[in-house]
Amino acid sequence: MTTAEPTPKIRMFGAQWCGDCRRTKAQLDGLGLDCEYIDLEQDVDAADVARDISGRTNIPVVVYPDGSHHVEPSNDDVAAKLRELTLI
């Protein structure tokens, strides 16, 4: 018997004060996707992780299961990537 590798989650780095973060989180939540939300106000060290991923200090940073990412994506950008990954 083999066990399947767990499917990587979508990870989103953001903060409550960020309007784009609230919008993107609402989109992902509304789609019912398994998403790990990393609150940069609660985990200040995670800001370094987000910057290392994106090369920028802008948020939100959305990291997809295939390892690609978006920085400050529009809802259309997120939806297109999710369709590409057949997550929606």
C-alpha positions as CSV (number, residue, x, y, z in Angstrom):
1,M,0.0,0.0,0.0
2,T,1.4,3.4,-1.0
3,T,0.4,6.7,0.5
4,A,-0.1,9.7,-1.8
5,E,1.9,12.8,-1.2
6,P,-0.2,15.5,0.3
7,T,-1.2,18.1,-2.1
8,P,0.5,21.4,-1.4
9,K,-1.7,24.2,-0.2
10,I,-2.0,27.6,-1.6
11,R,-0.2,30.0,0.7
12,M,-1.0,33.6,1.0
13,F,1.0,36.2,2.9
14,G,-1.0,39.2,3.8
15,A,-2.2,41.7,6.5
16,Q,-5.6,42.8,7.6
17,W,-4.8,46.5,6.9
18,C,-4.1,45.7,3.2
19,G,-7.2,46.0,1.0
20,D,-5.8,43.8,-1.7
21,C,-5.0,41.1,0.9
22,R,-8.6,41.2,2.2
23,R,-10.0,41.0,-1.4
24,T,-7.7,38.1,-2.4
25,K,-8.4,36.2,0.8
26,A,-12.1,36.7,0.4
27,Q,-11.8,35.3,-3.2
28,L,-9.9,32.2,-2.1
29,D,-12.2,31.6,0.9
30,G,-15.3,32.1,-1.3
31,L,-14.0,29.4,-3.7
32,G,-13.6,27.0,-0.7
33,L,-9.9,26.3,-1.5
34,D,-7.5,24.9,1.1
35,C,-5.4,28.0,1.7
36,E,-2.8,28.7,4.4
37,Y,-3.1,32.3,5.3
38,I,0.1,33.8,6.9
39,D,-0.7,37.0,8.7
40,L,2.3,39.2,8.6
41,E,1.2,41.2,11.6
42,Q,1.1,38.1,13.7
43,D,4.2,36.5,12.2
44,V,6.7,39.3,11.4
45,D,9.4,36.9,10.4
46,A,7.1,35.7,7.6
47,A,7.6,39.1,5.9
48,D,11.2,38.0,5.1
49,V,9.8,34.7,3.7
50,A,7.4,36.6,1.4
51,R,10.1,39.0,0.3
52,D,12.4,36.1,-0.5
53,I,9.7,34.4,-2.6
54,S,8.6,37.5,-4.5
55,G,11.7,39.7,-4.5
56,R,9.5,42.6,-3.4
57,T,7.9,44.0,-0.3
58,N,4.4,44.3,-1.8
59,I,1.5,42.1,-0.5
60,P,-0.4,40.0,-0.9
61,V,2.0,37.3,-2.1
62,V,0.1,34.2,-3.2
63,V,2.1,31.0,-3.7
64,Y,0.5,28.2,-5.7
65,P,0.9,24.5,-5.3
66,D,3.1,24.4,-8.4
67,G,5.6,26.8,-6.8
68,S,4.7,29.8,-8.9
69,H,3.5,33.0,-7.2
70,H,1.6,36.3,-7.7
71,V,2.3,39.6,-6.0
72,E,-0.7,41.9,-5.6
73,P,-2.8,39.9,-8.1
74,S,-6.1,40.9,-9.5
75,N,-9.1,38.5,-9.0
76,D,-8.8,37.7,-12.7
77,D,-5.1,36.8,-12.3
78,V,-5.9,34.5,-9.4
79,A,-8.8,32.9,-11.2
80,A,-6.8,32.3,-14.3
81,K,-4.0,30.6,-12.3
82,L,-6.5,28.4,-10.4
83,R,-8.1,27.3,-13.7
84,E,-4.6,26.5,-15.1
85,L,-4.0,24.3,-12.1
86,T,-7.5,22.8,-12.4
87,L,-8.3,23.9,-8.8
88,I,-11.5,25.6,-10.0
